[in-house]
Amino acid sequence: MKISRVGLFGKFQDNSVAPILAQVRSVLERRGLRVLLGSTTAAEIDGERIDEENNALNEVIDIAMVVGGDGTMLSTARKLSRFRVPAVGVNLGRLGFLTDIALDDLEASIDDILAGRYHIEDRTMLSVTVARDNQVVYRGLSVNDAVLSKGNTGRLVEFETRINGVFVSHTRSDGVIVATPTGSTAYSLSAGGPIIYPTLPVLSIAPICPHTLSNRPIMIDARDTIQIDAIKTAETHANLSLDGSIVHEIRGDETLELTGAPDQLSMIRINTHDHFEVLRSKLGWLG
């Protein structure tokens, strides 16, 4: 892939990253690349902008470089996936499972990319719909996960789960997390979900603090459809969150459908990238 135009996406509307963006832009421009600022970049930061309203991203940039933490990458990735623009992240956050280029390695990593010493990981994303009376009332996309949680109450939420229309379980818990492989090291991990190799085409379903201790996480093919309905909450509504943000209030008469999205997130990985070394480093494993 020939790379001549780079979209630079800064930490969401945060002008404090201006010096770092200037450093990254300088490195790119010294190598003859045209740099355009993406929509997440604070308006106060000067530079040529991508006109995202009137242009498809894949027509104006070859790759996207996201400067921030994993949260910045998540918000940008949903936009990029539609156009299959590959993304690489420069890490300013704490964990950095998605944004794994350190500032100290910036120039060497850019040189590796320009020299073709990289590969692209296609990551499964999650398509989510909420229907009421057979009418879709919400539709969304997530990179990491979708979470049904009990809302502002100390009591459990009840729900039924089906896969491709086949009944799986009736659950009483604090909620449930449906995660992609990318999201398997996020909230799902805290709920006892499995760590999944990032390119596997699967989804995991992990109950949050289930009342029945034998109710354990399961993994399914990403082409399958998960249905969650018969939702009962006490005193208040439940919440549906995508990638950590509440997107819809659940009354209880809805059906949630979740499956692998038709679009995928394309992640640029330097060939020296070692997923297991990242796990050891970020999760504090010994060895």
N, C-alpha and C positions, 0 to 999 in steps of 0.2 A: 504494500500500500504506500503510495506516494503521499508524503505529508508536507504541506506548504502553508496550511491555515489552521490555527489553533484557537479554539474557544476557551477563554480563561474565565472560570466561574469562581468568584470569591465567596467567602463565608457570608451567609445571607444578610444583606443590608448592613454589614459591619464595616465601617470605614477605618477601624483600627488596624485592619489587615493591609491597608494601602502600601506600607513599606515592603511587605513581603510580596504582594502582587507586583510591585514595581521591580523587585529583584527577579521574580520568575519571568516577567515580561522581557526584562533586559537580557536574560539568558537565552530566551527563545528568539528575540529579534537579532541578537548577535549571530545566530545561526541561519539567518535569512528567512525566518518564518514570519508570516503575517499574524498578528495577535488581535483578536476581537474579544471584548468583554461581554460575558453572558448576563442574563437577567438577574441572577442572584447578587451580583456585585453592586455594592452601595453606589448610589447616584453621585455622591461626592467624589468618587474616584474617577480621574480623567482617563480617557482612552476611547478608541473607536469601538462602537457598540454593535452587537448583533441585532438586526431588526427582526425579532422573532415573530412579530405579528404578520409580516409580509413575506417572510422567507422560511422555507423548510431548513432545519438546522443542517441536514446532510448536504445541502446545496451551498452552504457558506463556510462550513468548517469541516476539516477532515477528522480531527480528534478533539476531545474536550479534556481540559486539565482543570481539576477541581481542587481548590486551595481551601482547606478547612478540615473539620473533623468528619467522622462518618455521617453525622447529621446533615452536613452540607451535601455530601455525596448522595444521600438518600433522596433529598428534595430535588437534586439535579437529575438523578438517574431516571426518575419517572418520566421526565421530559425527554431525555436522550433516547430512551428505549424505543419510543415511537418511530424514531428516525434511524435507529441502529447506528448511532454515532458512538464509536468506542471511547471509553473514559479512563483516565488515570488520575489518581488522587495524590496530592501532596498533603501530608498529615500535619495538622496543627492541633489535633485533639489528643485524647489520652490513650484510647485503645487502638484505633486505626486499623480495623480489619479490612476496610475497603480502601482507605487512603494510606497506602503503605510506603510511599516515597518520603524519606526524611529530607528536610531542607539541606542537611549536610551532603546528601547524595544527589542533589538536584541536577547538577551539570552532568555528572556521569550517567544518571538515569535517562536524561534527555538525549544524550549522545547514543545510548544503547537503543532507544526507540527509533531515532533517525537512521541508525545503522541496521535496523531490522532485527535486533536482538531482543525480541519480545514475542509473546503469543497472546491470543485473545481467548478469554474465558467467557463463554456464553452462560449466563446465570438465569435460572428459572425465576419468574416473577409471579405474583399472585393476583388473580382477577376476582373481585368480590362484588356481589350484587345483593341487595336487600329488597325483597318483594313483600307487598301487603295486598291481599285480595287479588292475587295474580297480576298486580301492577308493580313494575320496578320503581321504587322510591329512592334508591341510592345505588350508584355504581362507582367503584373505585379500583385503584391499582396500588399494590404495595411491593416493595423490594424485600423487606424483612419479614413482616408478619401481619396478621389480622388477629385482633384480640376481642373476644366477647367478655366483658367484665361486669361485675354485679352492681356497679354504680355506687352511689353514696349511701350504703347501708352495710351493717355488720352481718346481715344474713346471706345465706347462700343463694345462688341462682340455679334454677333447674332447666334442663334442656335435653332434647333428643338429637342424636347424631345418626345420619345415614350416609352411606357411600354408594354412589350410583343408584340410589333409591332403596338400597338394602339396609335395614335397621342394624345399627351397631350397638348403641347403648343409650340408657337414660342416666344422666349424670347430675349429681348435686355437688357443686363446687363453687369456688370463687370466680370461675370462668373457664375459658379455654383459649389456647393459643394455636393458631394454624400458621406454621412457619415454613419459609423456603429454606433451602440449604444455606443461603446467605444469612438468613435470620436465625439459623440454628445456634449461632454463638451470641445472640442477643437475649431478649427476654425469655425465650424458650429454654435457653440453657439454665437460667435461674429456676425454672419450673421443673427441672429434671429431664428436659427433652434431650434427644441425642445430638451430638456434633456430627454434621453431615458434610461430606466432601463437597465443595462448592459447585461443581459442575454436574452433580447427579440430578437427573430429572425426577425428583421426588418432593413430597411435602410431608411434614410431620404434624401430628395433632397431639397436643399436650394439655391435659387438664391442669388447672391451677388449684392446688390444695384440695383435691377431691375428697369428699366425705367417705367414699369407699376406697380403701387403700390399694385394692387390686386394680383400680382404674389407672392404667399406665399409658405412657405415650405410645403412639403407633405411627408407622410410616406407610405412605401409599404412593402409587404412581401419580405424577403431576398431571396426567391426562384425566384422572378420575375427578368426579365432582362430589364435594362434601356438602351435605345439607344439614343445617342446624335449625331446628324449629321447636314448637311446643315450649317456648321460653317462658319461664315463670320467675318473677322477682317479687320480693317483699317490699312494700312501702314506697318504692321509687322505681324509675326506669333503669334498664341496663345500658351499657355503653358499647359501641363498636369503635375500636381504634385501629388505624392503619399506620404502621411505622411510628408508633408512639403518640400519634395525635388523634384525639376523639373526633370522629367524623359524622357520627349519627347516633341518635338516641333510640334505643330499642324498647318498644312498649310491651311486646310479648306476643303480638299477633302477626309477626313477620316470619319469613323464611330467609335464612342466609344461605347463599350458594357461593362456594369457593372452589376455584380450580386454577391450574397453571395458566398464566396469561399467554396469548398468542405471541406477544412481543417478549424479547429477552433483553437483559442488560448485558452489554458487551464490555468486559473489563480488560484493560491492557495490563499485562503482567510482564515485567522484565524476566528474561529467561533464567536469571539466578534466583528468582522468587521461590521460596520454599514454604509451602502452606503449613507444614508441621513445625517448622522453626517459628513461624508467626504464632501458632497455637502455644508453643512452649514459652515464648516471650510474653505474649499478652495475658496468658492465663496463669503464668507463674509456675509452670511445671518444672520439676527438677530434672537435671540431665544435661 
